[in-house]
Structure formats: C-alpha cells, structure tokens
C-alpha cells in the first residue's frame, strides 16, 4: 500500500452457534443443541505502519471490528446484546 501501510482484512461468516435450553437444575429442557443463534457475519480490518526512531521500530495502527455493523446477538434466548463497530488503536514495539 502507499506509504508502506499494511492492511489485513478478515471476513468471517458461519451458521449460528447452537445452544441448549436448561432448567433451574441445569438439566436439559428438551433436546441438546436444539436451538441456534442467527448466522454470524463479521468484517474486520487491521491497518498499521512501521515507524523507526533511532535504532528501534514500532508498529502503530488501528483495528476495526464488525465494519458492516451486522447484528451478531450474544444473549441467550433473546437474541440481543449485539456489538456495533469497535475501533481500537495499538502499538507494538519491536525490541
């Protein structure tokens, strides 16, 4: 990429994770793995640049998770608690 940037895209898609309903004593309430979450889809991107200061180098960049803002529920039974776009910065010092 221009200016020696590195970009690493990641696409993940799979059918929803199965889960089992349990009662108050943690016994199966029906068939094990009878239900499943909706399909999961995520597009992530990591972009960074290596910078050098004197004799040391460091990778400085940004991580973007769930770029499409796809609904990926994580809460059992209600299909709620989806996480939106997450942006994180990072720096890795090369010793």
C-alpha positions as a Markdown table, in Angstrom:
| # | Residue | x | y | z |
|---|---|---|---|---|
| 1 | Unk | 0.0 | 0.0 | 0.0 |
| 2 | Unk | 1.1 | 3.6 | -0.3 |
| 3 | Unk | 3.5 | 5.0 | 2.3 |
| 4 | Unk | 4.3 | 1.4 | 3.5 |
| 5 | Unk | 1.0 | 0.9 | 5.2 |
| 6 | Unk | -0.1 | -2.7 | 5.8 |
| 7 | Unk | -3.8 | -3.6 | 5.7 |
| 8 | Unk | -5.2 | -7.0 | 6.7 |
| 9 | Unk | -8.9 | -7.6 | 6.1 |
| 10 | Unk | -10.7 | -10.6 | 7.6 |
| 11 | Unk | -14.2 | -11.8 | 6.7 |
| 12 | Unk | -15.9 | -14.4 | 8.9 |
| 13 | Unk | -19.3 | -16.0 | 8.3 |
| 14 | Unk | -20.8 | -19.1 | 9.8 |
| 15 | Unk | -24.1 | -20.5 | 10.8 |
| 16 | Unk | -25.3 | -19.6 | 14.3 |
| 17 | Unk | -23.8 | -21.2 | 17.4 |
| 18 | Unk | -26.1 | -24.0 | 18.8 |
| 19 | Unk | -27.3 | -23.8 | 22.3 |
| 20 | Unk | -29.3 | -26.0 | 24.7 |
| 21 | Unk | -32.1 | -24.8 | 27.0 |
| 22 | Unk | -31.7 | -25.8 | 30.6 |
| 23 | Unk | -33.9 | -25.7 | 33.6 |
| 24 | Unk | -33.2 | -24.3 | 37.1 |
| 25 | Unk | -31.2 | -27.5 | 38.0 |
| 26 | Unk | -29.2 | -27.3 | 34.8 |
| 27 | Unk | -30.8 | -30.4 | 33.2 |
| 28 | Unk | -31.6 | -30.2 | 29.5 |
| 29 | Unk | -35.1 | -28.8 | 28.8 |
| 30 | Unk | -35.6 | -30.6 | 25.5 |
| 31 | Unk | -33.1 | -31.9 | 23.0 |
| 32 | Unk | -29.4 | -30.8 | 23.4 |
| 33 | Unk | -28.4 | -28.2 | 20.8 |
| 34 | Unk | -31.9 | -28.0 | 19.5 |
| 35 | Unk | -31.8 | -24.2 | 19.0 |
| 36 | Unk | -29.2 | -21.9 | 17.5 |
| 37 | Unk | -28.3 | -18.3 | 17.2 |
| 38 | Unk | -28.8 | -16.5 | 13.9 |
| 39 | Unk | -26.0 | -16.6 | 11.4 |
| 40 | Unk | -22.8 | -14.7 | 12.4 |
| 41 | Unk | -21.0 | -12.4 | 10.0 |
| 42 | Unk | -18.2 | -10.0 | 10.6 |
| 43 | Unk | -15.8 | -8.0 | 8.5 |
| 44 | Unk | -12.7 | -6.8 | 10.4 |
| 45 | Unk | -9.7 | -4.7 | 9.3 |
| 46 | Unk | -6.3 | -4.1 | 10.8 |
| 47 | Unk | -4.1 | -1.3 | 9.3 |
| 48 | Unk | -0.7 | -0.3 | 10.6 |
| 49 | Unk | 2.6 | 1.3 | 9.6 |
| 50 | Unk | 6.1 | 0.5 | 10.9 |
| 51 | Unk | 7.8 | 3.6 | 12.2 |
| 52 | Unk | 11.5 | 3.8 | 13.2 |
| 53 | Unk | 13.1 | 6.0 | 15.9 |
| 54 | Unk | 16.8 | 5.9 | 16.1 |
| 55 | Unk | 17.5 | 2.1 | 16.3 |
| 56 | Unk | 14.1 | 1.0 | 17.5 |
| 57 | Unk | 11.0 | 0.2 | 15.4 |
| 58 | Unk | 7.3 | 0.1 | 16.3 |
| 59 | Unk | 4.1 | -0.9 | 14.5 |
| 60 | Unk | 1.4 | 1.7 | 15.0 |
| 61 | Unk | -2.1 | 1.1 | 13.8 |
| 62 | Unk | -5.8 | 0.7 | 14.2 |
| 63 | Unk | -8.1 | -2.3 | 14.4 |
| 64 | Unk | -11.7 | -2.1 | 13.2 |
| 65 | Unk | -14.1 | -4.8 | 14.1 |
| 66 | Unk | -17.6 | -5.5 | 12.7 |
| 67 | Unk | -17.2 | -2.9 | 9.9 |
| 68 | Unk | -20.6 | -3.8 | 8.4 |
| 69 | Unk | -22.3 | -3.3 | 11.8 |
| 70 | Unk | -24.1 | -6.6 | 11.3 |
| 71 | Unk | -26.3 | -7.7 | 14.2 |
| 72 | Unk | -24.5 | -10.6 | 16.0 |
| 73 | Unk | -26.5 | -11.3 | 19.1 |
| 74 | Unk | -24.8 | -12.8 | 22.1 |
| 75 | Unk | -27.5 | -13.0 | 24.8 |
| 76 | Unk | -29.1 | -16.4 | 25.3 |
| 77 | Unk | -32.7 | -16.8 | 24.2 |
| 78 | Unk | -33.5 | -13.2 | 23.4 |
| 79 | Unk | -31.0 | -12.6 | 20.5 |
| 80 | Unk | -29.9 | -9.2 | 21.9 |
| 81 | Unk | -26.6 | -7.6 | 23.1 |
| 82 | Unk | -25.2 | -7.2 | 19.6 |
| 83 | Unk | -21.9 | -5.2 | 19.5 |
| 84 | Unk | -21.6 | -2.4 | 16.9 |
| 85 | Unk | -18.4 | -1.2 | 15.2 |
| 86 | Unk | -15.4 | -1.3 | 17.6 |
| 87 | Unk | -12.3 | 0.8 | 16.9 |
| 88 | Unk | -9.0 | 0.1 | 18.8 |
| 89 | Unk | -5.6 | 1.6 | 18.4 |
| 90 | Unk | -2.4 | -0.3 | 19.1 |
| 91 | Unk | 1.3 | -0.1 | 19.1 |
| 92 | Unk | 3.8 | -2.9 | 19.1 |
| 93 | Unk | 7.4 | -2.1 | 20.0 |
| 94 | Unk | 10.0 | -4.3 | 18.2 |
| 95 | Unk | 12.8 | -4.8 | 20.6 |
